[in-house]
């Protein structure tokens, strides 16, 4: 009976890992549809290559930093409990690999391919695991300190802060160090519009992410006995809230409409196991408003060339999600309780600090050593050497 339960848990978490793995196709098509046509191949190659590098970084380094577990033992040991630890690694890897996938959207169209893979290794191997270990493995005694000071530990059920805010704030560091695309902002204050190359691809990417998100959130329970339909309902309500508010605030713009549900889902991750569905609806709606307002502000007023708006979408909506868990998770607002707003505030601030500081170190180191930006000709043509080769290969096949 115990073996059956363990086997069922392996299948449960494996299905979650597969659903989140599929989300990386969503990241790819969301970027593919948003960037200019000349950069589409680069977007596709980058997401797949980043995932592969992330796997190695997390297997050899990151997972051990987060959980103190390594796989340098015999196969007999690894196969215990039907290999549950291995499928758990796969599941958590898909979260870790979301960090470079998030960053990819912000730095699109002008970042060198090789240095980005190096940044992926450093982020997933060393930076992300620091905060993951704090939030999800009670590392360094910080959760104990928060509970002693504020009554509860920092709560992030499925990664509003651990994954999304960390990815979004690391991306902000990269975008600022990289600078805007050439010709995006003019000296006279004008802005060159770079509309999406394919709204259908953008929409497809958003839909793939939305569907996979129910694995991202619901299967964060990690075992069948802890699964909760409340998480599924709250994810649905936040998605709807984000969509409708983005539809209204974005004046029917298809880019805003398809990022609205993603904003809502980012924000609800942290408290999806605690909130009342009405609280999740408000959380998602607020996230939709944050994304539309801050994307417009960063692009047009502050002239921060964050191509997919990953800092507003993941960085800010993720931070809002960490705080929202402390608000709408409280019993006074219909939640299940067991959460303290000040702990949420402190934990969210710490996540931002780790991400912004770590991202600045990683991308700053690469900028001042090997360089991170394509030269003018490569940027004009839409790819660095790696993708030129792929494009040339495709052209030869076309000729035949």
N, C-alpha and C positions, 0 to 999 in steps of 0.2 A: 504493500500500500504506500509506504514511504517512497519507494522507487518510482511508483506511478506518479505521485505528486511531483517529485523532482523532474521526471521526464516531461510532465505537462508544463512545468515552469520553464523548462528548456525550450519547448515549442513556443510557448507564449512570448518569451523575451526574444526568441529568434525571429518570430513574425514581426515584432516591433522593430528589430534591427533592419529587417528587409524593407519595411515601410519607410523608415528614415533614410535608408540607402537610396530608395527611389526618390526621396525629396531632393537629392543632389542633382537629379535630372531636372527637377523644378528650378533649382538655382541656375542651372545651365541655360534652360530655355528662357527664364526671366531675363537673364543678362543678354542672351542671344537676341531677344526681341527688342531690347532697349537700346543696345549699342548700334552704331552705324554699320551698314552692310559690310563694309570692308574689314570690320573687326569681328565678324561672327565666328569665323574659324578659330580665332584666338580664344574667344570665350568658351567654346566647346572643349578645346584641348585643355585649357587651364583648369577647369573644374575637375576633370577626370584625373589629370596629373596631380593636382593638389590632394585629391582624396588618397591616391596611392602613396604619396610622400607622407601624408598624415598617418596612414596605417603604420608605416615603419617607425615614425617618430613616437607614436603612442605606444606601440608594442615594446620597443626597446627602452624607452625613457619615460614618457608621460604617465602611463598607467601606474608605473611603480611609484612615481612621485605622488600621485593622487591617492593611491590606496595601499601602497606598500606591498604590492603583489607583482611577481614576475613569473615568467614561463620557462625559465631555464632549469626545468626538471624533466623527469622521464614522462613518456606518453601515458604510462599507467596512472601516474598521479594526476595528469591533466584530464584523464577520462573519468575521474571520480564524479559522483553525482550526475552522471550522464553528460559530463562536460559542461556543467552549468557555468562555471567560472569563465569558460571560453566564450560561451554565447553572451555572457554579461559583458565581457571585454568587447565583443563585436558591437553590442548595443551601445555601450558608452563611447566607443570609437566613432560611431556615426554622429554623436553629439560633438565630440572634439573636432571632427573634420568639418563641421559646420562653420568653425571660426574662419579658416581661410576662404571658404565659399562665400561667407558674408563679406569679408574684406575685398574679395575679387570684384564685387559689383561697384565698390567705391573707387577703385583704382583703375577701372577698365580703360582701355584704349591708349594707354601711354606707359604702362609699367613693363619693364623687361621681364621676359619669361623666366630665365634662370634665377635671378635674384628673388623673384616671387616664390619659387620653389624652396629656396634657402630660407626665406622668411616663414614659409609654412612649417618647415621642420622646426625652427626655433620657437614659433608660437605654440605649436601643438606639443612639442617635446618638453618645453620648459616654462612658458608663461601661463598658458591656460591651466595646466595641472595644479599650479599654486592655489588659485582660487577655487578650482573644483574640489581639491582636497579639503580646503577650509569649509566650504558649504556643504559638501556631501559626504565627507569622511571625518569631520570634526578635527581636522589637523590643527596643530599649533596652539590648541587650547582657546581659540578665539570664540567658538560657539559657547564654551563653558563661561567665558567672560561675559558674553552678551546675555546669557541666561541669568547669571548672577546679578548683572546690572539692571536689566530691563524685564526680567521675569520669563522670557522665552528666547529660544534660539532663533537665528535667522532662518527663514523658511523660504525655500524655492523648490517647489515640487518637480517642475519639469524644465527649468532653465531660463526663465525670463532674464535673470541677471547672469547666472553662471555661463550660459551660452550666448544669448542674444546681446545683452548689454556689453559683455566682454568683447564679443566680435565687433560690435558697432563702434565702441570707443577705441579699440585697436585700429579699426579702419579709419577713424578720424585722424589719428596720428599719422597714418600712412598718407592719407589724402593731403594733409597740410604740408608734409615734407616733400611730397611729389609735385605739388603745384597743379594748376589748371591745364586742361588740354590747350594746345596752341590754337589761337583764334577764337577761343570760347568767350573771352572778355576783351573788349576793345579799350584803348586808352581814353576814348571820349565817353566812356561809361556805357556804351552799347554792349548788348549780349547777343552772341550768335546762337541761334536755336539749333539744337541737334535732336530732332524728333525721333521717336522710336522707329527702328527699321522695319519692325513687323509686330503689329498689335496682336495678330493671332498667336504668334510664338510667345509673346509676353503673357497673353491670357493663358496659354497652355501651361507655361511655367508656374503661374499663380495657382492654377487648378491642381497641378501635381503636388505643389507644396501644401495646399489646403487639405487634400485627401491624406497625404502622408502625415500631417500634423496630428491626426487622431491616433496614430501609432506613437508619435513623439510624446504626446501628453498622456493618453490612457495607459500605455505600456510602461510609463515611468514608474508604475507600481512595482514592476520587475518580478512579481510572483502573482499567481492566480488568486491566492487568498486575499490579496490587498487591492484587487482591481475594483474600480468604482465607476458606476454609471454617472455619478455626479460630475466627474471629470469630463466625460464625453458631452454631457449636456452643457456644461459651462464653456467648453471649447466651441460648441455650436453657437451659443448665444453671443460670445465675444466676437466670433467671426462675422455674424450677422450685424452686430452693432458697428463693427469697424467698417463693413461694406457700406452700410446705409449712410453713416456720417460722412465717409469719404466721398460718396456719390453726391451728397448735398453740398458739402464744403468745397469739393473739387469741381463743382458745376459740370458734372457728367463727363469729365475728362477720363478716358479709358485707362490711362496710366494710374490715376488716383483710385479709380474704382477697383482695379485689380490688385493694388497694393493695400487697399483698405482692409480686406479680410486678413491679410498677413499681419498688419499692424495689430488688429484685435487679438489674433492668436499669439503673437509675441507677448503681448501684455498679460494674457490670462494664464500663461504657463505656470507662473510662480504660485498663484493661489487657486488654481483650478480644482484642487481637492478640498478646498475650504469654503469657497464662496457660495452664496445663493445664486441661482441662475440670473436673477435680476441684477445682482451685483456684477456678474460677469458681463451682462449686456452693457452696463454703464462703463465698465472697464474697457471693453472693446470699442465702444463709441468714443470715449475719450482718446483712445489710442489712434483711431481714425482721424480725429481732429488734430492731434499732435503731429501726425505724419504730414497731412496736407499743409498745415500752417508752417511747420518747420522746414519742410522740403522747399517750399516757396521762398522762405526767408533766407535759407542758406544759399540757394542757387542765385537769387536775384538781388538780395540786399548785401549779404556778406561775401558773395562771390566765392563760395567754397564749391569747387567742382567735384561733387560727390555724385557720380554718374547715376547710380540707381537709388540714391538717397538712403544708403545703408545706415548712416549715423542717425537720422531721424527715425527710420523704421525699426532698426534693431537697438541702437544705442539708447535713444530717448524713450521709445516705447517699451523697451526692456526694463529700463530704470523705473518708468512709471508702473510697470507690472510688479516690480519688487515692492514698491510703496503701496500699490493697490491691494496686494495680499494682506498688508497690515491694516488696511482700512475695511475692505469688504469681507475679510476673513473673520473679523470680530463678531462676536455673538450679537452685539447691539445692532448690527446691520444685517442680521440674518445668516451670518456665517457660522462655522463650526467652532470657532475660537482656537485657542492654542497658539496664538500669534500676537506679537507686540509690535506696534508701529515703530518705536524707537530702534528695536532690533532690526527691523526691515530697512529703516533709514541708514543705520550704521553699516549693515551688510551690503546694501546697494552702493553706498559711497566707497566702501572698500573694493568692491568689484570694479568700479569705474577707475579707481586709483591704480589697481594692478594692471588693468587693460591699457589705460592711457600711458602709464609709465613704461610698461613692458613693450607696448607697440612703438613708443618713441625710441626706446633703446634698440629694438630689433631693426626698424626701418632706418633709424638714424645711423646705426652701425653700417648697414649695407649701403646707404647713400654716400657715406664718406669713405668707403673702402672700394667697393666694386662698381658703385653707381646703380641707380634703380630706374632711370628714365630712358626711353628710346630716344635715339637721335631724331632730328627733324625729318629726315627722309623716311626713316622707318615709321614714324608716327603718321606721316602724310600717307604712306602706302597702306597703313593699317595693320602692320604686323612686324615682329622682330624676325630674326633669322630662322628660328624654329618653324614658325608658321609659314614663312616664305617657302620653305622646303615642302611643306604639306600642300600649299597652294600650287606649287610647280608640279608636284606629282599628280594632283587632280587635273591640272591643265593637260598634261601628257595623256592621261586616260581619255579625256574628252576628245583629243585629236584622233585617237584610234577609233 
